[in-house]
Amino acid sequence: MVNIKRILISALAAFALQVSAQNISGTWNGELNAGIQKIPLVLNLTADGMCTLDSPQQGAKGIPADIVFRSADSLNVSITALKASFAGRLQDGELKGVFTQHGFKLPLNLKPGERAEAKRPQTPKPPYPYQTEEVTFVNAEAGATLAGTLTLPKDARCVVLMVTGSGQQNRDEELFEHKPFAVIADFLARQGIATLRYDDRATGASVGGEVKSATTPDFMGDAAAGLDFLRSRNTFYKVGILGHSEGGTIAFMLGAQQKPDFVISLAGPGVKGDTLLAAQANRILALHGVPESMTVEKYRQQQSVQSVPWLKWFMDYDPTDDIRRTSCPVMAINGDRDCQVISSQNLTAIRQQLPPSEKNLIKEYPGLNHLFQHCQTGLPTEYGLIEETISQEVLKDMADWLKQIAVQ
């Protein structure tokens, strides 16, 4: 005979478990304490078993995650793309657990609810006092179609193509919820200067083009296509290029080919790649209180370095000839607390190599880091903690310099 009482108790228990498990659903946020850096993470759980991870400061949202185990008060998820996992248990209203990646285990406690939005007061918000146009241009040789935003103030005589730093980035050069290129484009547009910023190949709305084995000359081809596109519109008197970090390298490479009418290098390299990278490593060691011990030879011998095509090319590249052959007007700037492209090393080299011209502006800004934020140390771990996206002084200097160039 069927035991109705036992079935009823079992059913009620299963229902209670399901309801409790559903309470684990929703959005959970917390900070991963990686010692020198705190990384905000957001876990999104749905009642139907779907799960994603967001890393807001790194501009990564909706990273797929698989639920390995889920119960009334416990959760274990695997994030294959990051080779990571999280295992936690519900205690006192929080998911308290451990985040594991590449064999390293770090505590991670998640609280229910959305993460508070980071304060980024300079990020432009509509309505805008200028027009924008969504455009595409093609690097046929690479099979890449680049998508971007053309910002068009009324009667603009000058347009600036904006080229991001290393790594695949969107048109705003978004990093740690900062959007430097959007801020620059907005500021320049309000000063009557047009800009084109675009998603890097195979990023955002841009499609095609090899990425895994691509090196700086490949990305230079994309930028060259952007300059050709702007000239083809027959709208602007001057067409130039602004490059940040690796984008500064690209700007000088194209400058040497007489492609742009002017160049703006934001923390662009001025010395050979391996020399720059060794100095970068030593500066970061020093800022952490560790004796500077990195040499060019040591850096080059690292196995991880040799396995990355972009890095291998960059280590061997010396920008000296390209800088010397850049005869158009140049604005080259750095922050003195930049620990990625050391100002005293790279800006000095650019100053020495660049053909002398009254139109050039070479300037070091005190207290600014690689993103041209006012900072304490200059370490990348500060970027996301600083509300300022880019110094107002830098923005004003760029606009003033461009206004002079536009009429010459």
N, C-alpha and C positions, 0 to 999 in steps of 0.2 A: 504493500500500500504506500502511496506517495506521501512523504512527510511535508505537509503544507507549511507547517510552522518553520521548518528548517529552510525551505525554499524562500519563504518570506524574509527571514532574517538575512539570508545570503543576498537576496535582491536589494534589501535596504542597505546592507553593507557596501554593495557594489555602487549603489546610487550615491551614497555618502562619499565614497572614494572619488567618483566622477566629479561631484560638485566641488570637492576639495581640490582636485587636480585642476579644475577650471579656474580656481582662485589663483593658481600660479600663472594663468594666462595674462596677456597684456604686455605692457612695456615696462622694462626694468633698466635702471641706469646706475652706473657707479664709476669709480676711477681705479684703473690698474696702476698700482704703485711700482714702477720699474726702477726705483732708486733715484736716478738723476732726472726722471721724467714721470709725470702722472698723465696717464692716457685715458680720457673719458671713453667709456664703451656703453652701448645701448643694446639690450637683447629684446627682440620682439617675438612674443609667443602668441599663437592663436589657438583657440579651443579645438580646431580641427587638425592640429598637429604640425602646422607650419612654423618655421623659425628662421629669423634672420638676425644678423649682427650689424650694428653701425659703429663706425669710428669717426665721430663728427669732426674732430680736429684734423684728421687726415683726409677729409672729404670723401670717405668711403661709406656708402649706405646700401643696405639690402644685401649684404654678403650672405649667401645661402649657408644655412647650418642644418645639420641633421640631428633629430632628437633620438639619442641612443636609448635613453631610459627616462621615463616620467611617471611619477606617482603622486600621491596626495601631498607629499612634502619634499620630494627630491627631484633633481633634474640633472641629466648628463647630456651635453650636446657636443657634436663634433663639427668643427669649421674646417673643412677639407682645404679650401683655397689658402688658408693661413697656416695649415698644418698645426692646428691648435684645437683645444677642447676646453670646456668648462663643466665642472661638476659642483653642484651646490645643494644645500638643504635649507628649507624654510625655517627660520628661527626668529622669533620676535618681529615678525613682519618683514624680514629681509631674507634674500637668497644669499646665504653665506657659503663661500666655497673657494675653489682653487682654479686658476686659469693656467693651462699648460701649453707651452709652445717651444718646439725644438728642444725638448727635454728640460726646459726651465719651468719651475712651478712658482707662481706668485699668487698671494691671496687676493681675492676679488669678492667684494660684497656688493650686491645689487639691491637698490631700493625701488619700490613700485612707482611708476609714473614717468612722465617725460623728463628729460634732462633740461635744466634751465638753459635758455638760449644764450650763447656767448655774446658779450657786448662788443659790437663792432660799429661804433658810431659813424665811421667814415663810409661805410658801404652805401652806395647810392640807392635812393628810393624814388619811385615815380611820384608825381609827374616830372618829366624832364623838360628843360627849356631848349631842347634840340631834337633833331630827328635821328632815328636809328634805322638801319637796314640790315636784314639778315642776308648774307651773301655766301657764295661758294666760289672757289677757284681751284684749278687743277695743276698738280705736278704730274704731267703725263708720263715722264720718264720713270717715276716711282709708282705709278698707278694709284696715286693718292688724290682724293678729293677733300679739300680742307674747307670747313664751315666756320664762319665767323660773324662778328657783329661790326658793321661799319657805322661809326658815330659821326653824324654830319651836322655840325653847327652851320648856321646860315652864312653864306659867302666865305666859307673856309678856303684859304689859299694854300694851306700846308696840311699834309696828312702824314701820320706816323704809323708804320707797321710795327706791331708789338710782338716780340719773340720771347717765349718763356725760357726758364732755366732747365736744367737737366731733369730727366724723368718725364713721363707722359702727363701732361697737365691740361686742364681745360682753358678756355679763352680768357678766363679771369685770373689765371695762374693761382687758382684757389689752393690754399694751404692753411691748416689749422683754423678754418672758418674765416680766414682773411681772404679778400679778393683784391689784391694789389692792382691788377690791370684794370679792373672795373673802376677802382678809385681814381687811377691815373686818367683813364679815358673820360670820366665824368668831369674831372677838374680841367683838363685841357679843352674839352668841348665848351665849357663855360668861359674859356678864354679865346674861343673862336678857332680852335685847332682840331682838325678831324683825326680820327684814329681807326685802325682796323686791328682787332684782336681776334685770334682764331684758336680753335681746339687743335691740339697737336694731332698728328696722324693717328688713325685708329683709336681716337679718344673722343668722348662726347659725341657730337654730330658729325665729326670727320670720319671718313671711311677709307680703307685701302692703305697701301704702303707697308713695307716691312718694318717691324719694330725690334724684334728680338736681336737681329744681327746689325741693326742700323747704327751708324756712327754720326758724329757731328756734321760731316759733309752731306750726309743724306738729309738731315734736318735743315741744312743750309739750302738745299734744293727746294724745300717747301717754302722757305722764306723768300727765296728768289722768285718763285711763282707768285707769291703775294705782292711783291713789288711790281712785277709785270702786270698783274691784274689792276693794281691801282693806277698805273700809268695808262692802261688801256681805256680808262674811263674819261681821259682827257678833261679832267675837272680841276686838277690841282697844279699849282705852280711849282711846288716843291714836294717831293716824295722821299721820305727818309725812313730810318729804322731805329727802333729802340729795343735793346736786348738786355735781359737780366741774367747775370751769371753766364751759363753756357750761351744764352742768347746774345751776350756781349761778344763772345768769341765769334758767333755767326755774323754779327753786325760788322766786325772788323774784316772777316773773310770776304764779305760782300763789298765792304768799303774798298778793299784792295783791288776788286774787280770793277770799281767805279759804277756800281749798281745804284746805290742810294745817293741822294743829294746831301744828306747829313747822317751822322751816326750819334746815338746816345747809348753809352755803355754804363749800365747800372751794375757795379761790382763785377765787371768783366775781367777775365784773366789777362795778365800782362807778361807772364813767365811760362816756361815749359810746364806741361801738365804734371809730371812727376815731382818737380820742384814745388809746385803749388800744393799738391796733395800731402807731401811730407811736412810742409810748413803748417798746413791745416791740422794735421794729426798732432803736431807738437803744441800748437796753440791750445787745442782742446785738452791735451794732457796737462798742460800748465794750469789751465783754468780749473782743473779737478785736483790740483795740488800734487800731480805726478811729474817726476822729472822728465824733461823732454829727451826722448831717446830715438825718435824715428829719423831714419836717414832715407835718402832716395833709393839706395840699394835695398834696404830692408823693405821698403814699401813695394818695390817692384817684385820682390821675391815671394810675396804672399800669393798662395795658390788661388785664393778667391779672386784676386785682382786679375790674374792671367786668364780666367775663364769667362770674362765679360768683354765682348768685342768693343763696346763703346768705351770702356775704361782703358783697354789696351791702346786704342787709337788716341785717346785723350792724353795718356801718359807720354806718348811720343811727340805730341803736337807742340810746336813752339810758335807762338803768335807773333814773334818779332818781325818777320818779313811782312806779314799782313798789316800790322800796325804801321810800319814804315811806309807802306805803299798806299795807305789811306790818306788821300789828299783833300777830301771834302771836310767841311767843318765837323768837329767832334766835341761832344760833351762827355767827359769820362769822370765818374764820381764813385766814391766809396765811403763807408762808415769806418771810423777808426777802431770800432769794436767788432767789426766783421771777423769772425773766426773761421769762415769758410774760404773766403778770398781775401787774404790778409792785405789790408790797405797799404801798409808801409812797403810791402814787397811788390804788389801788382800795380798800384797806382803810380808808384815811383818809376817802374819799368815803362809804363805807358807814356808818362811824361817825357822820359828820355828818348823813346823811340819815335814818337809821333812827330811828323813834320811840323815845324813851328808855324803858327798862324794866329793872327789877332782874333780870329773867329772861334778859336778853341776855348773851351772852359774845362779845366781840370781842377777838381775840388775834393777835399776830404772833410767829412762832417764829424765833429766830435760827438761821442755818445751814441752813435747809431750802429746797428748790427747789419747783417747781410740783407735783411728785408727793409732796411732804412727806417727801423723803428727805434725810438729812444729806449734804451735798455740798461740793465745792470751789468751783465757779464758778456753778452753777445752770443751765448750758447744757444743752439737750436731749441733746447728745452724751454727757453723763455718765449719763443715765438707765439705760442698759443695762449700764454698767460697775459700778454700785453694787449690792451684794448686798441691802441693805435695801430693802424694798418701801415701807414707810411707818413713820414715827417712832412708837415705842412711847408717847411722851409725848402725841402727837396722839390715838392710839387711846384712851388712858386718859382724856384730857380729854373726848372725845366720849361715852364710856360714862358717866362721872361726871355730865356735863351732862344726858344723856338720862334717867338714873335720877331726877334731880331733877324734870325735866319730867313724867315718867310719873306722879308722885304728886300733882302740883299740879292 
